[in-house]
């Protein structure tokens, strides 16, 4: 008896305790909540014995505990009983990971069984989802930014929308969680990505999204610059064509370039990279006038006027016994030139130049003056450069050996001219004695005629002399005239 007594007392004590066994399950409608959302929790239990007591719901969030519902229950053995707790509004102190704990209490408030929900999150964040993620726009246009706002459980949330773009602010509101905001793109907006910031606010919840709007570069400005507004033929024209977008930023594209003449015809057409220095050498005989340098890209065009100056340039050179005149300018030459051939005597050579640009005229001295060695001189007033100023006397070539190749008539006329020049010169006889002129002129003509016709009359006189001697010998006469040559 003494050994069984303690065991009897223990069994009596345990039988006096309120003991029951029940499996408690807690279910929630979602696993993510925003501040201000309601939590709907439901707990069910299947007891092993009948229980008359209470069911208590408690929100546990980190170190925060909030008992928010207590209700009496009558649980029957073998039957499941479900209790739906009233909605619980989430508050800021619940932010984080939480769970709902449900306890079955007896009438004295002692916990008989407990159950807990799966963990869930309470947050003040909102999700902003853009419906047009690839945001591109042209300058000077309007872009519609469309999106939706989602809260906990992916449900659509109505919120106030704030949007900032290029230092401009926009306000809007959602309708059924959806929003649309039109933003203006400046006509001179820089190309590239522009930051876009969107905020959404609903009660104590908020969301933020940063995105980029790509502004497309539009070629808007084409500039053309040349190194000088005037050029001489044969010089190089340096030029640059610059292409820029709507904001004035340079663009690297291929540009068409051309040079148009006064007649409307193009000297060249080519393609050049924008921003790179180019050059074009003008032709040495390019006609003078107003030329137009052009640059084109799509519908853009830029021009630069270039005046090609008129250049008068006569070049003189020697080749053998020839003096060569070349029109090295870009305008026709039509004028009379004078050369002085200075040797034992000085001869004047006059020729008419009629040369187009690039043409040459060769004067063969052997066909103009007698044989000899001469210095060829340009007299005062001869123009050889591109200026209109006359140059002084200049020696073209010294010691030129000339072989006379003139026709006989030209030699005769040149001889007459030379003799006449000696007589009528500044210190000649006629200057001092003008009344000698008729007599001297006749004498000169007779002498020259006799000299150049001697091959005709000398043989004739000789034949007549021989005939007279033969006649006299036959008659026995003495010969008294001079000996026949």
DALINSUL-V724447 format. One record per residue. N is the residue number from 0. SS is DSSP state (H for helix, E for strand, - for the rest). PHI is phi in degrees with one decimal (* if undefined). Layout:
# DALINSUL-V724447
n=N ss=SS phi=PHI
n=N ss=SS phi=PHI
This chain:
# DALINSUL-V724447
n=0 ss=- phi=*
n=1 ss=- phi=-66.2
n=2 ss=- phi=-75.8
n=3 ss=- phi=-84.1
n=4 ss=H phi=-64.9
n=5 ss=H phi=-61.5
n=6 ss=H phi=-66.7
n=7 ss=H phi=-66.6
n=8 ss=H phi=-62.4
n=9 ss=H phi=-65.2
n=10 ss=H phi=-63.9
n=11 ss=H phi=-65.8
n=12 ss=H phi=-68.3
n=13 ss=H phi=-65.4
n=14 ss=H phi=-67.7
n=15 ss=H phi=-79.4
n=16 ss=- phi=-75.6
n=17 ss=- phi=-78.2
n=18 ss=- phi=-116.8
n=19 ss=- phi=-154.0
n=20 ss=- phi=-124.9
n=21 ss=E phi=-151.5
n=22 ss=E phi=-94.9
n=23 ss=E phi=-105.1
n=24 ss=E phi=-120.3
n=25 ss=E phi=-118.5
n=26 ss=E phi=-123.8
n=27 ss=E phi=-122.1
n=28 ss=- phi=-80.6
n=29 ss=- phi=-157.4
n=30 ss=- phi=-117.2
n=31 ss=E phi=-147.1
n=32 ss=E phi=-134.4
n=33 ss=E phi=-94.7
n=34 ss=- phi=-62.1
n=35 ss=- phi=95.4
n=36 ss=- phi=-72.6
n=37 ss=E phi=-106.8
n=38 ss=E phi=-103.3
n=39 ss=- phi=-104.4
n=40 ss=E phi=-112.4
n=41 ss=E phi=-132.1
n=42 ss=E phi=-121.5
n=43 ss=E phi=-134.5
n=44 ss=E phi=-146.5
n=45 ss=E phi=-122.4
n=46 ss=E phi=-77.4
n=47 ss=- phi=-84.5
n=48 ss=- phi=-136.1
n=49 ss=- phi=-65.4
n=50 ss=E phi=-130.9
n=51 ss=E phi=-118.3
n=52 ss=E phi=-170.4
n=53 ss=E phi=-134.7
n=54 ss=E phi=-123.3
n=55 ss=E phi=-118.6
n=56 ss=E phi=-111.0
n=57 ss=E phi=-134.7
n=58 ss=E phi=-92.0
n=59 ss=E phi=-116.1
n=60 ss=E phi=-132.3
n=61 ss=- phi=61.2
n=62 ss=- phi=-88.7
n=63 ss=E phi=-99.7
n=64 ss=E phi=-127.2
n=65 ss=E phi=-135.4
n=66 ss=E phi=-70.0
n=67 ss=E phi=-123.9
n=68 ss=E phi=-155.2
n=69 ss=E phi=-137.9
n=70 ss=E phi=-141.9
n=71 ss=E phi=-70.9
n=72 ss=E phi=-139.8
n=73 ss=E phi=-122.4
n=74 ss=E phi=-104.2
n=75 ss=- phi=-103.4
n=76 ss=- phi=-57.8
n=77 ss=- phi=85.9
n=78 ss=- phi=-112.8
n=79 ss=E phi=-84.2
n=80 ss=E phi=-118.2
n=81 ss=E phi=-113.4
n=82 ss=E phi=-122.7
n=83 ss=E phi=-98.0
n=84 ss=- phi=-77.3
n=85 ss=- phi=-63.5
n=86 ss=- phi=-59.0
n=87 ss=E phi=-111.6
n=88 ss=E phi=-79.4
n=89 ss=- phi=-72.8
n=90 ss=- phi=-125.7
n=91 ss=H phi=-61.2
n=92 ss=H phi=-70.9
n=93 ss=H phi=-90.4
n=94 ss=- phi=-61.7
n=95 ss=E phi=132.1
n=96 ss=E phi=-92.9
n=97 ss=E phi=-131.7
n=98 ss=E phi=-153.6
n=99 ss=E phi=-105.6
n=100 ss=E phi=-104.7
n=101 ss=E phi=-120.2
n=102 ss=E phi=-122.7
n=103 ss=E phi=-97.5
n=104 ss=E phi=-110.6
n=105 ss=- phi=-83.8
n=106 ss=- phi=-69.9
n=107 ss=- phi=-89.9
n=108 ss=- phi=87.7
n=109 ss=- phi=-81.7
n=110 ss=E phi=-73.8
n=111 ss=E phi=-91.3
n=112 ss=E phi=-157.5
n=113 ss=E phi=-133.8
n=114 ss=E phi=-144.7
n=115 ss=E phi=-138.7
n=116 ss=- phi=-76.9
n=117 ss=- phi=-67.8
n=118 ss=- phi=-62.9
n=119 ss=E phi=-139.5
n=120 ss=E phi=-108.4
n=121 ss=E phi=-115.9
n=122 ss=E phi=-140.2
n=123 ss=- phi=-104.4
n=124 ss=E phi=-93.6
n=125 ss=- phi=-122.4
n=126 ss=E phi=-101.9
n=127 ss=E phi=-108.0
n=128 ss=E phi=-118.9
n=129 ss=E phi=-82.8
n=130 ss=- phi=-85.1
n=131 ss=- phi=-121.2
n=132 ss=- phi=-70.4
n=133 ss=- phi=-86.8
n=134 ss=- phi=-93.5
n=135 ss=E phi=-130.0
n=136 ss=E phi=-153.4
n=137 ss=E phi=-91.0
n=138 ss=- phi=-61.9
n=139 ss=- phi=81.5
n=140 ss=- phi=-115.7
n=141 ss=E phi=-114.5
n=142 ss=E phi=-116.9
n=143 ss=E phi=-90.5
n=144 ss=E phi=-99.6
n=145 ss=E phi=-120.7
n=146 ss=E phi=-168.1
n=147 ss=E phi=-132.1
n=148 ss=E phi=-115.3
n=149 ss=E phi=-121.8
n=150 ss=- phi=-109.9
n=151 ss=H phi=-62.4
n=152 ss=H phi=70.6
n=153 ss=H phi=60.5
n=154 ss=- phi=-84.1
n=155 ss=E phi=-71.0
n=156 ss=- phi=-124.4
n=157 ss=- phi=-84.3
n=158 ss=- phi=-150.0
n=159 ss=E phi=-83.5
n=160 ss=E phi=-110.1
n=161 ss=E phi=-119.9
n=162 ss=E phi=-135.5
n=163 ss=E phi=-126.9
n=164 ss=E phi=-152.3
n=165 ss=- phi=49.3
n=166 ss=- phi=65.3
n=167 ss=E phi=-113.4
n=168 ss=E phi=-115.0
n=169 ss=E phi=-131.9
n=170 ss=E phi=-124.9
n=171 ss=E phi=-157.6
n=172 ss=E phi=-132.8
n=173 ss=- phi=-83.5
n=174 ss=E phi=-129.3
n=175 ss=- phi=58.3
n=176 ss=- phi=80.9
n=177 ss=E phi=-114.2
n=178 ss=E phi=-137.8
n=179 ss=E phi=-148.5
n=180 ss=E phi=-128.3
n=181 ss=E phi=-97.0
n=182 ss=E phi=-115.4
n=183 ss=E phi=-93.8
n=184 ss=- phi=-99.1
n=185 ss=- phi=-62.1
n=186 ss=- phi=-63.2
n=187 ss=- phi=-113.2
n=188 ss=- phi=-63.7
n=189 ss=- phi=-65.4
n=190 ss=- phi=-73.8
n=191 ss=E phi=113.5
n=192 ss=E phi=-83.4
n=193 ss=E phi=-115.7
n=194 ss=E phi=-69.4
n=195 ss=E phi=-123.6
n=196 ss=E phi=-123.5
n=197 ss=E phi=-122.5
n=198 ss=E phi=-121.8
n=199 ss=E phi=-130.2
n=200 ss=E phi=-131.0
n=201 ss=E phi=-140.2
n=202 ss=- phi=55.1
n=203 ss=- phi=-95.1
n=204 ss=E phi=-105.0
n=205 ss=E phi=-152.1
n=206 ss=E phi=-144.6
n=207 ss=E phi=-145.3
n=208 ss=E phi=-140.0
n=209 ss=E phi=-111.2
n=210 ss=E phi=-143.3
n=211 ss=E phi=-129.8
n=212 ss=E phi=-109.7
n=213 ss=E phi=-89.2
n=214 ss=E phi=-92.5
n=215 ss=E phi=-78.0
n=216 ss=- phi=-75.7
n=217 ss=- phi=-116.7
n=218 ss=- phi=-57.6
n=219 ss=- phi=-128.0
n=220 ss=E phi=-134.5
n=221 ss=E phi=-130.1
n=222 ss=E phi=-119.9
n=223 ss=E phi=-131.3
n=224 ss=E phi=-133.6
n=225 ss=E phi=-115.0
n=226 ss=- phi=-73.9
n=227 ss=- phi=-157.9
n=228 ss=- phi=-79.4
n=229 ss=E phi=-129.0
n=230 ss=E phi=-142.2
n=231 ss=- phi=-95.6
n=232 ss=- phi=-59.0
n=233 ss=- phi=89.5
n=234 ss=- phi=-84.9
n=235 ss=E phi=-98.3
n=236 ss=E phi=-100.6
n=237 ss=E phi=-99.2
n=238 ss=E phi=-148.8
n=239 ss=E phi=-141.1
n=240 ss=E phi=-111.6
n=241 ss=E phi=-114.8
n=242 ss=E phi=-109.7
n=243 ss=E phi=-132.9
n=244 ss=- phi=-86.3
n=245 ss=- phi=-63.9
n=246 ss=- phi=-95.4
n=247 ss=- phi=86.9
n=248 ss=- phi=-81.4
n=249 ss=E phi=-66.6
n=250 ss=- phi=-119.1
n=251 ss=- phi=-98.9
n=252 ss=- phi=-137.2
n=253 ss=E phi=-94.3
n=254 ss=E phi=-117.4
n=255 ss=E phi=-85.0
n=256 ss=E phi=-129.2
n=257 ss=E phi=-156.4
n=258 ss=E phi=-125.8
n=259 ss=E phi=-106.8
n=260 ss=- phi=-86.2
n=261 ss=- phi=-60.5
n=262 ss=- phi=-85.3
n=263 ss=- phi=87.2
n=264 ss=- phi=-88.0
n=265 ss=E phi=-94.8
n=266 ss=E phi=-78.5
n=267 ss=E phi=-157.6
n=268 ss=E phi=-138.0
n=269 ss=E phi=-152.7
n=270 ss=E phi=-115.0
n=271 ss=E phi=-133.9
n=272 ss=E phi=-78.1
n=273 ss=- phi=-66.2
n=274 ss=- phi=83.4
n=275 ss=- phi=-100.5
n=276 ss=- phi=-67.5
n=277 ss=E phi=-127.7
n=278 ss=E phi=-147.5
n=279 ss=E phi=-142.7
n=280 ss=E phi=-92.6
n=281 ss=- phi=-69.5
n=282 ss=- phi=-64.0
n=283 ss=- phi=-65.6
n=284 ss=- phi=-117.8
n=285 ss=- phi=-60.9
n=286 ss=- phi=-59.7
n=287 ss=- phi=-70.1
n=288 ss=E phi=147.8
n=289 ss=E phi=-96.8
n=290 ss=E phi=-107.8
n=291 ss=E phi=-126.8
n=292 ss=E phi=-89.0
n=293 ss=E phi=-120.5
n=294 ss=E phi=-133.7
n=295 ss=E phi=-135.0
n=296 ss=E phi=-149.1
n=297 ss=- phi=50.8
n=298 ss=- phi=-94.7
n=299 ss=E phi=-97.9
n=300 ss=E phi=-146.5
n=301 ss=E phi=-134.9
n=302 ss=E phi=-130.8
n=303 ss=E phi=-143.4
n=304 ss=E phi=-78.1
n=305 ss=E phi=-132.1
n=306 ss=E phi=-95.4
n=307 ss=E phi=-95.5
n=308 ss=- phi=-72.9
n=309 ss=- phi=-80.6
n=310 ss=- phi=-121.4
n=311 ss=- phi=-101.5
n=312 ss=- phi=-144.3
n=313 ss=E phi=-106.6
n=314 ss=E phi=-101.0
n=315 ss=E phi=-118.8
n=316 ss=E phi=-143.3
n=317 ss=E phi=-118.8
n=318 ss=E phi=-139.9
n=319 ss=- phi=66.2
n=320 ss=- phi=-100.0
n=321 ss=E phi=-108.1
n=322 ss=E phi=-106.7
n=323 ss=E phi=-110.2
n=324 ss=E phi=-106.4
n=325 ss=E phi=-122.8
n=326 ss=E phi=-82.7
n=327 ss=- phi=-93.8
n=328 ss=- phi=-93.0
n=329 ss=- phi=-120.1
n=330 ss=- phi=-129.5
n=331 ss=- phi=-64.5
n=332 ss=E phi=-114.4
n=333 ss=E phi=-140.1
n=334 ss=E phi=-163.5
n=335 ss=E phi=-94.0
n=336 ss=E phi=-116.3
n=337 ss=E phi=-130.3
n=338 ss=E phi=-116.8
n=339 ss=E phi=-110.7
n=340 ss=E phi=-102.3
n=341 ss=E phi=-102.3
n=342 ss=- phi=-136.6
n=343 ss=- phi=-61.6
n=344 ss=- phi=-128.5
n=345 ss=E phi=-107.4
n=346 ss=E phi=-113.8
n=347 ss=E phi=-106.6
n=348 ss=E phi=-117.2
n=349 ss=E phi=-115.6
n=350 ss=E phi=-138.3
n=351 ss=E phi=-101.9
n=352 ss=E phi=-90.4
n=353 ss=E phi=-136.0
n=354 ss=E phi=-121.2
n=355 ss=- phi=-81.3
n=356 ss=- phi=-53.5
n=357 ss=- phi=92.2
n=358 ss=- phi=-85.3
n=359 ss=E phi=-132.2
n=360 ss=E phi=-131.1
n=361 ss=E phi=-104.3
n=362 ss=E phi=-105.8
n=363 ss=E phi=-82.2
n=364 ss=H phi=-65.1
n=365 ss=H phi=-64.5
n=366 ss=H phi=-94.4
n=367 ss=- phi=-119.1
n=368 ss=- phi=-137.9
n=369 ss=- phi=-66.4
n=370 ss=- phi=-63.0
n=371 ss=E phi=154.8
n=372 ss=E phi=-111.9
n=373 ss=E phi=-133.7
n=374 ss=E phi=-102.1
n=375 ss=E phi=-95.5
n=376 ss=E phi=-125.2
n=377 ss=E phi=-88.2
n=378 ss=- phi=-75.6
n=379 ss=- phi=-57.4
n=380 ss=- phi=93.9
n=381 ss=- phi=-78.7
n=382 ss=- phi=-100.0
n=383 ss=- phi=-127.7
n=384 ss=- phi=-106.4
n=385 ss=- phi=-82.5
n=386 ss=- phi=-97.2
n=387 ss=- phi=-96.5
n=388 ss=- phi=-85.6
n=389 ss=- phi=-73.5
n=390 ss=- phi=-91.1
n=391 ss=- phi=-76.5
n=392 ss=- phi=-59.3
n=393 ss=E phi=-140.1
n=394 ss=E phi=-81.8
n=395 ss=E phi=-77.3
n=396 ss=E phi=-155.5
n=397 ss=E phi=-111.1
n=398 ss=E phi=64.1
n=399 ss=E phi=-81.2
n=400 ss=E phi=-82.9
n=401 ss=E phi=-119.4
n=402 ss=- phi=-104.6
n=403 ss=- phi=-64.2
n=404 ss=- phi=-126.7
n=405 ss=- phi=-78.6
n=406 ss=- phi=-67.2
n=407 ss=H phi=-60.8
n=408 ss=H phi=-63.9
n=409 ss=H phi=-68.4
n=410 ss=H phi=-60.8
n=411 ss=H phi=-61.5
n=412 ss=H phi=-64.4
n=413 ss=H phi=-66.2
n=414 ss=H phi=-65.2
n=415 ss=H phi=-61.1
n=416 ss=H phi=-63.0
n=417 ss=H phi=-67.7
n=418 ss=H phi=-63.9
n=419 ss=H phi=-60.9
n=420 ss=H phi=-63.6
n=421 ss=H phi=-67.1
n=422 ss=H phi=-78.5
n=423 ss=H phi=-99.3
n=424 ss=- phi=-63.9
n=425 ss=- phi=-62.0
n=426 ss=- phi=-111.1
n=427 ss=- phi=-78.1
n=428 ss=H phi=-64.5
n=429 ss=H phi=-68.6
n=430 ss=H phi=-66.3
n=431 ss=H phi=-82.4
n=432 ss=- phi=-131.4
n=433 ss=H phi=-59.8
n=434 ss=H phi=-72.9
n=435 ss=H phi=-77.8
n=436 ss=H phi=-54.6
n=437 ss=H phi=-61.9
n=438 ss=H phi=-66.6
n=439 ss=H phi=-64.7
n=440 ss=H phi=-62.8
n=441 ss=H phi=-65.3
n=442 ss=H phi=-63.4
n=443 ss=H phi=-62.6
n=444 ss=H phi=-64.4
n=445 ss=H phi=-63.7
n=446 ss=H phi=-63.3
n=447 ss=H phi=-63.5
n=448 ss=H phi=-65.4
n=449 ss=H phi=-64.6
n=450 ss=H phi=-67.1
n=451 ss=H phi=-81.3
n=452 ss=- phi=-111.9
n=453 ss=H phi=-63.9
n=454 ss=H phi=-67.1
n=455 ss=H phi=-95.0
n=456 ss=H phi=-90.6
n=457 ss=H phi=-63.6
n=458 ss=H phi=-60.5
n=459 ss=H phi=-64.5
n=460 ss=H phi=-63.7
n=461 ss=H phi=-62.2
n=462 ss=H phi=-64.5
n=463 ss=H phi=-66.8
n=464 ss=H phi=-63.1
n=465 ss=H phi=-65.2
n=466 ss=H phi=-65.3
n=467 ss=H phi=-65.6
n=468 ss=H phi=-64.1
n=469 ss=H phi=-62.5
n=470 ss=H phi=-65.6
n=471 ss=H phi=-67.5
n=472 ss=H phi=-62.3
n=473 ss=H phi=-65.1
n=474 ss=H phi=-92.0
n=475 ss=- phi=76.7
n=476 ss=- phi=-92.7
n=477 ss=- phi=-82.2
n=478 ss=- phi=-88.1
n=479 ss=- phi=-116.7
n=480 ss=- phi=-89.5
n=481 ss=- phi=-63.5
n=482 ss=- phi=-65.9
n=483 ss=- phi=-68.0
n=484 ss=- phi=-78.8
